Every structure is written in C-alpha cells, then in structure tokens.
C-alpha cells in the first residue's frame, strides 16, 4: 500500500482503515498524515494539500 493511494473516507466505506492521527504535516501541494492503527501499526497517507485532519 502506497501513501498516495490512501484517501479520507466515510463511515459507510466498506474497505477502510481506522486509527488515530498522530501528526498532520502540511507541505503545500500535499499533506502527510501519520496514523497509528488499532493494532499498533504505523501508516502514512499522502493526501492533497487542501485536506485538513
């Protein structure tokens, strides 16, 4: 799974990951979201720059 393939979803989405946002790093054209999953795994999502966590 690549960070740029993740997106912000809704509760109704069937294929989803759930976790806690640890850091939102706004870099202009992208926003990197660092997430800790319920099982302790760490995930990074590279989202468009206008997304706010």
mmCIF file as Biopython writes it, N, C-alpha, C and O atoms, coordinates in Angstrom:
data_model
#
loop_
_atom_site.group_PDB
_atom_site.id
_atom_site.type_symbol
_atom_site.label_atom_id
_atom_site.label_alt_id
_atom_site.label_comp_id
_atom_site.label_asym_id
_atom_site.label_entity_id
_atom_site.label_seq_id
_atom_site.pdbx_PDB_ins_code
_atom_site.Cartn_x
_atom_site.Cartn_y
_atom_site.Cartn_z
_atom_site.occupancy
_atom_site.B_iso_or_equiv
_atom_site.auth_seq_id
_atom_site.auth_asym_id
_atom_site.pdbx_PDB_model_num
ATOM 1   N N  . UNK A ? 1  ? 0.853   -1.159 0.000  1.0 0.0 1  A 1 
ATOM 2   C CA . UNK A ? 1  ? 0.000   0.000  0.000  1.0 0.0 1  A 1 
ATOM 3   C C  . UNK A ? 1  ? 0.904   1.228  0.000  1.0 0.0 1  A 1 
ATOM 4   O O  . UNK A ? 1  ? 1.778   1.365  0.856  1.0 0.0 1  A 1 
ATOM 5   N N  . UNK A ? 2  ? 0.691   2.108  -0.951 1.0 0.0 2  A 1 
ATOM 6   C CA . UNK A ? 2  ? 1.485   3.334  -1.045 1.0 0.0 2  A 1 
ATOM 7   C C  . UNK A ? 2  ? 0.718   4.503  -0.413 1.0 0.0 2  A 1 
ATOM 8   O O  . UNK A ? 2  ? -0.507  4.566  -0.517 1.0 0.0 2  A 1 
ATOM 9   N N  . UNK A ? 3  ? 1.429   5.422  0.237  1.0 0.0 3  A 1 
ATOM 10  C CA . UNK A ? 3  ? 0.766   6.548  0.904  1.0 0.0 3  A 1 
ATOM 11  C C  . UNK A ? 3  ? -0.145  7.353  -0.018 1.0 0.0 3  A 1 
ATOM 12  O O  . UNK A ? 3  ? -1.193  7.826  0.422  1.0 0.0 3  A 1 
ATOM 13  N N  . UNK A ? 4  ? 0.226   7.519  -1.275 1.0 0.0 4  A 1 
ATOM 14  C CA . UNK A ? 4  ? -0.587  8.317  -2.199 1.0 0.0 4  A 1 
ATOM 15  C C  . UNK A ? 4  ? -1.854  7.586  -2.652 1.0 0.0 4  A 1 
ATOM 16  O O  . UNK A ? 4  ? -2.708  8.201  -3.289 1.0 0.0 4  A 1 
ATOM 17  N N  . UNK A ? 5  ? -2.002  6.282  -2.340 1.0 0.0 5  A 1 
ATOM 18  C CA . UNK A ? 5  ? -3.196  5.532  -2.714 1.0 0.0 5  A 1 
ATOM 19  C C  . UNK A ? 5  ? -4.274  5.555  -1.634 1.0 0.0 5  A 1 
ATOM 20  O O  . UNK A ? 5  ? -5.370  5.035  -1.846 1.0 0.0 5  A 1 
ATOM 21  N N  . UNK A ? 6  ? -3.980  6.147  -0.487 1.0 0.0 6  A 1 
ATOM 22  C CA . UNK A ? 6  ? -4.968  6.258  0.586  1.0 0.0 6  A 1 
ATOM 23  C C  . UNK A ? 6  ? -5.759  7.539  0.424  1.0 0.0 6  A 1 
ATOM 24  O O  . UNK A ? 6  ? -5.276  8.502  -0.170 1.0 0.0 6  A 1 
ATOM 25  N N  . UNK A ? 7  ? -6.964  7.555  0.947  1.0 0.0 7  A 1 
ATOM 26  C CA . UNK A ? 7  ? -7.809  8.750  0.905  1.0 0.0 7  A 1 
ATOM 27  C C  . UNK A ? 7  ? -8.650  8.815  2.164  1.0 0.0 7  A 1 
ATOM 28  O O  . UNK A ? 7  ? -8.787  7.823  2.880  1.0 0.0 7  A 1 
ATOM 29  N N  . UNK A ? 8  ? -9.210  9.975  2.433  1.0 0.0 8  A 1 
ATOM 30  C CA . UNK A ? 8  ? -10.129 10.143 3.547  1.0 0.0 8  A 1 
ATOM 31  C C  . UNK A ? 8  ? -11.477 9.590  3.102  1.0 0.0 8  A 1 
ATOM 32  O O  . UNK A ? 8  ? -11.966 9.928  2.024  1.0 0.0 8  A 1 
ATOM 33  N N  . UNK A ? 9  ? -12.069 8.749  3.922  1.0 0.0 9  A 1 
ATOM 34  C CA . UNK A ? 9  ? -13.340 8.131  3.573  1.0 0.0 9  A 1 
ATOM 35  C C  . UNK A ? 9  ? -14.439 8.512  4.544  1.0 0.0 9  A 1 
ATOM 36  O O  . UNK A ? 9  ? -14.323 9.469  5.310  1.0 0.0 9  A 1 
ATOM 37  N N  . UNK A ? 10 ? -15.511 7.732  4.491  1.0 0.0 10 A 1 
ATOM 38  C CA . UNK A ? 10 ? -16.663 7.940  5.367  1.0 0.0 10 A 1 
ATOM 39  C C  . UNK A ? 10 ? -16.909 6.670  6.176  1.0 0.0 10 A 1 
ATOM 40  O O  . UNK A ? 10 ? -16.312 5.631  5.891  1.0 0.0 10 A 1 
ATOM 41  N N  . UNK A ? 11 ? -17.774 6.742  7.172  1.0 0.0 11 A 1 
ATOM 42  C CA . UNK A ? 11 ? -18.122 5.571  7.973  1.0 0.0 11 A 1 
ATOM 43  C C  . UNK A ? 11 ? -18.763 4.479  7.126  1.0 0.0 11 A 1 
ATOM 44  O O  . UNK A ? 11 ? -18.686 3.300  7.471  1.0 0.0 11 A 1 
ATOM 45  N N  . UNK A ? 12 ? -19.391 4.863  6.025  1.0 0.0 12 A 1 
ATOM 46  C CA . UNK A ? 12 ? -20.083 3.909  5.172  1.0 0.0 12 A 1 
ATOM 47  C C  . UNK A ? 12 ? -19.140 3.120  4.256  1.0 0.0 12 A 1 
ATOM 48  O O  . UNK A ? 12 ? -19.553 2.105  3.694  1.0 0.0 12 A 1 
ATOM 49  N N  . UNK A ? 13 ? -17.898 3.555  4.092  1.0 0.0 13 A 1 
ATOM 50  C CA . UNK A ? 13 ? -16.943 2.842  3.242  1.0 0.0 13 A 1 
ATOM 51  C C  . UNK A ? 13 ? -16.710 1.440  3.797  1.0 0.0 13 A 1 
ATOM 52  O O  . UNK A ? 13 ? -16.515 1.260  4.999  1.0 0.0 13 A 1 
ATOM 53  N N  . UNK A ? 14 ? -16.735 0.442  2.896  1.0 0.0 14 A 1 
ATOM 54  C CA . UNK A ? 14 ? -16.548 -0.950 3.327  1.0 0.0 14 A 1 
ATOM 55  C C  . UNK A ? 14 ? -15.076 -1.295 3.525  1.0 0.0 14 A 1 
ATOM 56  O O  . UNK A ? 14 ? -14.741 -2.002 4.476  1.0 0.0 14 A 1 
ATOM 57  N N  . UNK A ? 15 ? -14.195 -0.818 2.661  1.0 0.0 15 A 1 
ATOM 58  C CA . UNK A ? 15 ? -12.755 -1.077 2.773  1.0 0.0 15 A 1 
ATOM 59  C C  . UNK A ? 15 ? -12.099 0.130  3.417  1.0 0.0 15 A 1 
ATOM 60  O O  . UNK A ? 15 ? -11.801 1.117  2.744  1.0 0.0 15 A 1 
ATOM 61  N N  . UNK A ? 16 ? -11.875 0.049  4.724  1.0 0.0 16 A 1 
ATOM 62  C CA . UNK A ? 16 ? -11.319 1.210  5.416  1.0 0.0 16 A 1 
ATOM 63  C C  . UNK A ? 16 ? -10.340 0.782  6.482  1.0 0.0 16 A 1 
ATOM 64  O O  . UNK A ? 16 ? -10.372 -0.343 6.982  1.0 0.0 16 A 1 
ATOM 65  N N  . UNK A ? 17 ? -9.480  1.700  6.809  1.0 0.0 17 A 1 
ATOM 66  C CA . UNK A ? 17 ? -8.552  1.564  7.920  1.0 0.0 17 A 1 
ATOM 67  C C  . UNK A ? 17 ? -8.987  2.567  8.980  1.0 0.0 17 A 1 
ATOM 68  O O  . UNK A ? 17 ? -9.397  3.682  8.657  1.0 0.0 17 A 1 
ATOM 69  N N  . UNK A ? 18 ? -8.897  2.176  10.220 1.0 0.0 18 A 1 
ATOM 70  C CA . UNK A ? 18 ? -9.284  3.064  11.314 1.0 0.0 18 A 1 
ATOM 71  C C  . UNK A ? 18 ? -8.108  3.207  12.263 1.0 0.0 18 A 1 
ATOM 72  O O  . UNK A ? 18 ? -7.468  2.224  12.637 1.0 0.0 18 A 1 
ATOM 73  N N  . UNK A ? 19 ? -7.833  4.441  12.643 1.0 0.0 19 A 1 
ATOM 74  C CA . UNK A ? 19 ? -6.731  4.672  13.560 1.0 0.0 19 A 1 
ATOM 75  C C  . UNK A ? 19 ? -6.753  6.083  14.101 1.0 0.0 19 A 1 
ATOM 76  O O  . UNK A ? 19 ? -7.710  6.831  13.902 1.0 0.0 19 A 1 
ATOM 77  N N  . UNK A ? 20 ? -5.671  6.437  14.796 1.0 0.0 20 A 1 
ATOM 78  C CA . UNK A ? 20 ? -5.539  7.767  15.406 1.0 0.0 20 A 1 
ATOM 79  C C  . UNK A ? 20 ? -4.514  8.572  14.630 1.0 0.0 20 A 1 
ATOM 80  O O  . UNK A ? 20 ? -3.409  8.097  14.370 1.0 0.0 20 A 1 
ATOM 81  N N  . UNK A ? 21 ? -4.883  9.793  14.261 1.0 0.0 21 A 1 
ATOM 82  C CA . UNK A ? 21 ? -3.945  10.687 13.582 1.0 0.0 21 A 1 
ATOM 83  C C  . UNK A ? 21 ? -2.972  11.218 14.622 1.0 0.0 21 A 1 
ATOM 84  O O  . UNK A ? 21 ? -3.373  11.857 15.594 1.0 0.0 21 A 1 
ATOM 85  N N  . UNK A ? 22 ? -1.688  10.945 14.407 1.0 0.0 22 A 1 
ATOM 86  C CA . UNK A ? 22 ? -0.650  11.416 15.318 1.0 0.0 22 A 1 
ATOM 87  C C  . UNK A ? 22 ? -0.099  12.766 14.884 1.0 0.0 22 A 1 
ATOM 88  O O  . UNK A ? 22 ? 0.117   13.650 15.713 1.0 0.0 22 A 1 
ATOM 89  N N  . UNK A ? 23 ? 0.128   12.927 13.576 1.0 0.0 23 A 1 
ATOM 90  C CA . UNK A ? 23 ? 0.710   14.160 13.035 1.0 0.0 23 A 1 
ATOM 91  C C  . UNK A ? 23 ? 0.102   14.426 11.666 1.0 0.0 23 A 1 
ATOM 92  O O  . UNK A ? 23 ? -0.063  13.506 10.865 1.0 0.0 23 A 1 
ATOM 93  N N  . UNK A ? 24 ? -0.230  15.680 11.400 1.0 0.0 24 A 1 
ATOM 94  C CA . UNK A ? 24 ? -0.621  16.129 10.066 1.0 0.0 24 A 1 
ATOM 95  C C  . UNK A ? 24 ? 0.448   17.121 9.614  1.0 0.0 24 A 1 
ATOM 96  O O  . UNK A ? 24 ? 0.605   18.190 10.204 1.0 0.0 24 A 1 
ATOM 97  N N  . UNK A ? 25 ? 1.170   16.760 8.575  1.0 0.0 25 A 1 
ATOM 98  C CA . UNK A ? 25 ? 2.297   17.565 8.088  1.0 0.0 25 A 1 
ATOM 99  C C  . UNK A ? 25 ? 1.890   18.227 6.766  1.0 0.0 25 A 1 
ATOM 100 O O  . UNK A ? 25 ? 1.876   17.572 5.724  1.0 0.0 25 A 1 
ATOM 101 N N  . UNK A ? 26 ? 1.564   19.504 6.807  1.0 0.0 26 A 1 
ATOM 102 C CA . UNK A ? 26 ? 1.128   20.243 5.625  1.0 0.0 26 A 1 
ATOM 103 C C  . UNK A ? 26 ? 2.334   20.747 4.860  1.0 0.0 26 A 1 
ATOM 104 O O  . UNK A ? 26 ? 3.123   21.541 5.373  1.0 0.0 26 A 1 
ATOM 105 N N  . UNK A ? 27 ? 2.475   20.274 3.612  1.0 0.0 27 A 1 
ATOM 106 C CA . UNK A ? 27 ? 3.664   20.561 2.816  1.0 0.0 27 A 1 
ATOM 107 C C  . UNK A ? 27 ? 3.360   21.356 1.545  1.0 0.0 27 A 1 
ATOM 108 O O  . UNK A ? 27 ? 4.156   21.338 0.606  1.0 0.0 27 A 1 
ATOM 109 N N  . UNK A ? 28 ? 2.258   22.029 1.502  1.0 0.0 28 A 1 
ATOM 110 C CA . UNK A ? 28 ? 1.888   22.788 0.300  1.0 0.0 28 A 1 
ATOM 111 C C  . UNK A ? 28 ? 0.946   21.988 -0.577 1.0 0.0 28 A 1 
ATOM 112 O O  . UNK A ? 28 ? -0.264  21.979 -0.346 1.0 0.0 28 A 1 
ATOM 113 N N  . UNK A ? 29 ? 1.495   21.308 -1.592 1.0 0.0 29 A 1 
ATOM 114 C CA . UNK A ? 29 ? 0.641   20.561 -2.523 1.0 0.0 29 A 1 
ATOM 115 C C  . UNK A ? 29 ? 0.201   19.215 -1.957 1.0 0.0 29 A 1 
ATOM 116 O O  . UNK A ? 29 ? -0.709  18.595 -2.507 1.0 0.0 29 A 1 
ATOM 117 N N  . UNK A ? 30 ? 0.817   18.747 -0.879 1.0 0.0 30 A 1 
ATOM 118 C CA . UNK A ? 30 ? 0.401   17.506 -0.220 1.0 0.0 30 A 1 
ATOM 119 C C  . UNK A ? 30 ? 0.345   17.703 1.290  1.0 0.0 30 A 1 
ATOM 120 O O  . UNK A ? 30 ? 0.983   18.595 1.848  1.0 0.0 30 A 1 
ATOM 121 N N  . UNK A ? 31 ? -0.428  16.854 1.924  1.0 0.0 31 A 1 
ATOM 122 C CA . UNK A ? 31 ? -0.478  16.794 3.377  1.0 0.0 31 A 1 
ATOM 123 C C  . UNK A ? 31 ? -0.210  15.348 3.765  1.0 0.0 31 A 1 
ATOM 124 O O  . UNK A ? 31 ? -0.954  14.453 3.365  1.0 0.0 31 A 1 
ATOM 125 N N  . UNK A ? 32 ? 0.835   15.110 4.532  1.0 0.0 32 A 1 
ATOM 126 C CA . UNK A ? 32 ? 1.144   13.769 5.015  1.0 0.0 32 A 1 
ATOM 127 C C  . UNK A ? 32 ? 0.475   13.585 6.370  1.0 0.0 32 A 1 
ATOM 128 O O  . UNK A ? 32 ? 0.636   14.401 7.277  1.0 0.0 32 A 1 
ATOM 129 N N  . UNK A ? 33 ? -0.275  12.501 6.486  1.0 0.0 33 A 1 
ATOM 130 C CA . UNK A ? 33 ? -0.963  12.177 7.721  1.0 0.0 33 A 1 
ATOM 131 C C  . UNK A ? 33 ? -0.321  10.916 8.293  1.0 0.0 33 A 1 
ATOM 132 O O  . UNK A ? 33 ? -0.302  9.876  7.634  1.0 0.0 33 A 1 
ATOM 133 N N  . UNK A ? 34 ? 0.200   10.999 9.503  1.0 0.0 34 A 1 
ATOM 134 C CA . UNK A ? 34 ? 0.832   9.867  10.177 1.0 0.0 34 A 1 
ATOM 135 C C  . UNK A ? 34 ? -0.182  9.297  11.163 1.0 0.0 34 A 1 
ATOM 136 O O  . UNK A ? 34 ? -0.663  10.000 12.051 1.0 0.0 34 A 1 
ATOM 137 N N  . UNK A ? 35 ? -0.500  8.010  10.995 1.0 0.0 35 A 1 
ATOM 138 C CA . UNK A ? 35 ? -1.603  7.371  11.710 1.0 0.0 35 A 1 
ATOM 139 C C  . UNK A ? 35 ? -1.092  6.152  12.468 1.0 0.0 35 A 1 
ATOM 140 O O  . UNK A ? 35 ? -0.246  5.412  11.964 1.0 0.0 35 A 1 
ATOM 141 N N  . UNK A ? 36 ? -1.608  5.943  13.687 1.0 0.0 36 A 1 
ATOM 142 C CA . UNK A ? 36 ? -1.376  4.701  14.421 1.0 0.0 36 A 1 
ATOM 143 C C  . UNK A ? 36 ? -2.675  3.906  14.385 1.0 0.0 36 A 1 
ATOM 144 O O  . UNK A ? 36 ? -3.718  4.380  14.833 1.0 0.0 36 A 1 
ATOM 145 N N  . UNK A ? 37 ? -2.597  2.691  13.845 1.0 0.0 37 A 1 
ATOM 146 C CA . UNK A ? 37 ? -3.766  1.823  13.732 1.0 0.0 37 A 1 
ATOM 147 C C  . UNK A ? 37 ? -4.076  1.203  15.095 1.0 0.0 37 A 1 
ATOM 148 O O  . UNK A ? 37 ? -3.251  1.258  16.006 1.0 0.0 37 A 1 
ATOM 149 N N  . UNK A ? 38 ? -5.269  0.614  15.233 1.0 0.0 38 A 1 
ATOM 150 C CA . UNK A ? 38 ? -5.675  -0.014 16.499 1.0 0.0 38 A 1 
ATOM 151 C C  . UNK A ? 38 ? -4.716  -1.119 16.928 1.0 0.0 38 A 1 
ATOM 152 O O  . UNK A ? 38 ? -4.529  -1.346 18.123 1.0 0.0 38 A 1 
ATOM 153 N N  . UNK A ? 39 ? -4.098  -1.817 15.952 1.0 0.0 39 A 1 
ATOM 154 C CA . UNK A ? 39 ? -3.170  -2.901 16.283 1.0 0.0 39 A 1 
ATOM 155 C C  . UNK A ? 39 ? -1.748  -2.404 16.525 1.0 0.0 39 A 1 
ATOM 156 O O  . UNK A ? 39 ? -0.844  -3.211 16.741 1.0 0.0 39 A 1 
ATOM 157 N N  . UNK A ? 40 ? -1.535  -1.086 16.492 1.0 0.0 40 A 1 
ATOM 158 C CA . UNK A ? 40 ? -0.230  -0.500 16.742 1.0 0.0 40 A 1 
ATOM 159 C C  . UNK A ? 40 ? 0.596   -0.239 15.497 1.0 0.0 40 A 1 
ATOM 160 O O  . UNK A ? 40 ? 1.650   0.392  15.581 1.0 0.0 40 A 1 
ATOM 161 N N  . UNK A ? 41 ? 0.138   -0.711 14.340 1.0 0.0 41 A 1 
ATOM 162 C CA . UNK A ? 41 ? 0.855   -0.479 13.085 1.0 0.0 41 A 1 
ATOM 163 C C  . UNK A ? 41 ? 0.839   1.007  12.744 1.0 0.0 41 A 1 
ATOM 164 O O  . UNK A ? 41 ? -0.128  1.709  13.041 1.0 0.0 41 A 1 
ATOM 165 N N  . UNK A ? 42 ? 1.903   1.473  12.128 1.0 0.0 42 A 1 
ATOM 166 C CA . UNK A ? 42 ? 2.021   2.875  11.718 1.0 0.0 42 A 1 
ATOM 167 C C  . UNK A ? 42 ? 1.754   2.972  10.219 1.0 0.0 42 A 1 
ATOM 168 O O  . UNK A ? 42 ? 2.257   2.154  9.448  1.0 0.0 42 A 1 
ATOM 169 N N  . UNK A ? 43 ? 0.967   3.965  9.798  1.0 0.0 43 A 1 
ATOM 170 C CA . UNK A ? 43 ? 0.606   4.177  8.402  1.0 0.0 43 A 1 
ATOM 171 C C  . UNK A ? 43 ? 0.794   5.648  8.073  1.0 0.0 43 A 1 
ATOM 172 O O  . UNK A ? 43 ? 0.542   6.516  8.909  1.0 0.0 43 A 1 
ATOM 173 N N  . UNK A ? 44 ? 1.240   5.928  6.846  1.0 0.0 44 A 1 
ATOM 174 C CA . UNK A ? 44 ? 1.345   7.299  6.365  1.0 0.0 44 A 1 
ATOM 175 C C  . UNK A ? 44 ? 0.434   7.432  5.153  1.0 0.0 44 A 1 
ATOM 176 O O  . UNK A ? 44 ? 0.470   6.594  4.252  1.0 0.0 44 A 1 
ATOM 177 N N  . UNK A ? 45 ? -0.378  8.476  5.125  1.0 0.0 45 A 1 
ATOM 178 C CA . UNK A ? 45 ? -1.227  8.784  3.981  1.0 0.0 45 A 1 
ATOM 179 C C  . UNK A ? 45 ? -0.738  10.099 3.391  1.0 0.0 45 A 1 
ATOM 180 O O  . UNK A ? 45 ? -0.574  11.082 4.113  1.0 0.0 45 A 1 
ATOM 181 N N  . UNK A ? 46 ? -0.504  10.121 2.074  1.0 0.0 46 A 1 
ATOM 182 C CA . UNK A ? 46 ? -0.122  11.346 1.372  1.0 0.0 46 A 1 
ATOM 183 C C  . UNK A ? 46 ? -1.362  11.855 0.655  1.0 0.0 46 A 1 
ATOM 184 O O  . UNK A ? 46 ? -1.767  11.299 -0.366 1.0 0.0 46 A 1 
ATOM 185 N N  . UNK A ? 47 ? -1.961  12.906 1.185  1.0 0.0 47 A 1 
ATOM 186 C CA . UNK A ? 47 ? -3.234  13.430 0.697  1.0 0.0 47 A 1 
ATOM 187 C C  . UNK A ? 47 ? -3.021  14.768 -0.007 1.0 0.0 47 A 1 
ATOM 188 O O  . UNK A ? 47 ? -1.965  15.384 0.138  1.0 0.0 47 A 1 
ATOM 189 N N  . UNK A ? 48 ? -4.023  15.221 -0.773 1.0 0.0 48 A 1 
ATOM 190 C CA . UNK A ? 48 ? -3.907  16.546 -1.388 1.0 0.0 48 A 1 
ATOM 191 C C  . UNK A ? 48 ? -3.677  17.620 -0.336 1.0 0.0 48 A 1 
ATOM 192 O O  . UNK A ? 48 ? -4.093  17.468 0.812  1.0 0.0 48 A 1 
ATOM 193 N N  . UNK A ? 49 ? -3.027  18.689 -0.718 1.0 0.0 49 A 1 
ATOM 194 C CA . UNK A ? 49 ? -2.645  19.743 0.209  1.0 0.0 49 A 1 
ATOM 195 C C  . UNK A ? 49 ? -3.786  20.451 0.894  1.0 0.0 49 A 1 
ATOM 196 O O  . UNK A ? 49 ? -3.588  21.047 1.953  1.0 0.0 49 A 1 
ATOM 197 N N  . UNK A ? 50 ? -5.000  20.404 0.312  1.0 0.0 50 A 1 
ATOM 198 C CA . UNK A ? 50 ? -6.132  21.113 0.903  1.0 0.0 50 A 1 
ATOM 199 C C  . UNK A ? 50 ? -6.906  20.258 1.925  1.0 0.0 50 A 1 
ATOM 200 O O  . UNK A ? 50 ? -7.903  20.720 2.480  1.0 0.0 50 A 1 
ATOM 201 N N  . UNK A ? 51 ? -6.463  19.037 2.172  1.0 0.0 51 A 1 
ATOM 202 C CA . UNK A ? 51 ? -7.106  18.175 3.170  1.0 0.0 51 A 1 
ATOM 203 C C  . UNK A ? 51 ? -6.642  18.584 4.554  1.0 0.0 51 A 1 
ATOM 204 O O  . UNK A ? 51 ? -5.452  18.813 4.772  1.0 0.0 51 A 1 
ATOM 205 N N  . UNK A ? 52 ? -7.576  18.678 5.492  1.0 0.0 52 A 1 
ATOM 206 C CA . UNK A ? 52 ? -7.250  19.015 6.870  1.0 0.0 52 A 1 
ATOM 207 C C  . UNK A ? 52 ? -7.626  17.861 7.760  1.0 0.0 52 A 1 
ATOM 208 O O  . UNK A ? 52 ? -8.722  17.312 7.639  1.0 0.0 52 A 1 
ATOM 209 N N  . UNK A ? 53 ? -6.731  17.482 8.656  1.0 0.0 53 A 1 
ATOM 210 C CA . UNK A ? 53 ? -7.005  16.356 9.564  1.0 0.0 53 A 1 
ATOM 211 C C  . UNK A ? 53 ? -7.699  16.832 10.820 1.0 0.0 53 A 1 
ATOM 212 O O  . UNK A ? 53 ? -8.007  16.026 11.698 1.0 0.0 53 A 1 
#
